[in-house]
């Protein structure tokens, strides 16, 4: 799976496989639930996006809250 797949369409599948709710993923990634929903539906912000990196990191984290540092949304 490429980084673009992880950042957009693969997020929902990865979140479900990890047993996370949208709220749990948003909390771990330090973003809003609405941003998680947008990313899951294929939204990809133009240019570099810290939130996409945090969502990806939260999906690959071992359950620690270390991925929830910054706040964009």
C-alpha positions in Angstrom: 0.0 0.0 0.0 1.4 3.4 -1.0 1.5 6.4 1.3 -1.3 8.0 -0.7 -3.5 4.9 -0.1 -2.8 5.1 3.6 -3.6 8.8 3.7 -7.0 8.6 2.0 -9.0 5.5 1.0 -7.2 3.0 3.1 -7.7 4.9 6.4 -11.2 3.5 7.1 -10.1 -0.1 6.5 -6.9 0.3 8.7 -9.0 2.0 11.4 -11.5 -0.8 11.5 -8.7 -3.5 11.4 -7.1 -1.7 14.4 -10.5 -1.9 16.2 -10.7 1.9 16.6 -13.7 4.2 16.4 -13.5 7.5 14.4 -13.4 9.3 17.8 -10.5 7.1 19.1 -8.5 7.7 15.9 -9.2 11.4 16.1 -8.1 11.6 19.7 -4.9 9.7 19.0 -4.1 11.8 15.9 -4.9 15.1 17.6 -7.6 16.1 15.1 -11.3 16.3 14.9 -13.7 13.5 14.1 -14.9 15.5 11.1 -11.3 15.5 9.7 -11.1 11.7 10.2 -14.4 11.4 8.3 -13.2 13.6 5.5 -9.9 11.7 5.1 -11.8 8.4 5.2 -14.1 9.6 2.4 -11.1 10.4 0.2 -10.3 14.1 1.1 -6.7 15.0 0.7 -5.6 18.5 1.5 -3.4 20.3 -1.1 0.2 20.5 -0.1 1.9 19.0 2.9 -0.5 18.1 5.7 0.6 17.4 9.2 -2.8 15.9 10.1 -2.5 13.1 7.5 0.8 12.2 9.0 -0.6 12.1 12.5 -3.6 9.9 11.3 -1.2 7.5 9.6 1.1 7.5 12.7 -2.0 6.9 15.0 -3.0 3.9 12.8 0.4 2.3 13.1 1.0 3.2 16.8 0.9 0.4 19.3 -1.9 2.0 21.3 0.2 4.6 23.1 -1.0 8.2 23.2 2.3 9.5 21.9 0.8 10.2 18.5 -1.6 12.9 19.8 0.9 15.8 20.1 -0.2 18.8 18.0 -3.6 20.3 17.2 -4.6 21.4 13.7 -8.3 20.9 14.0 
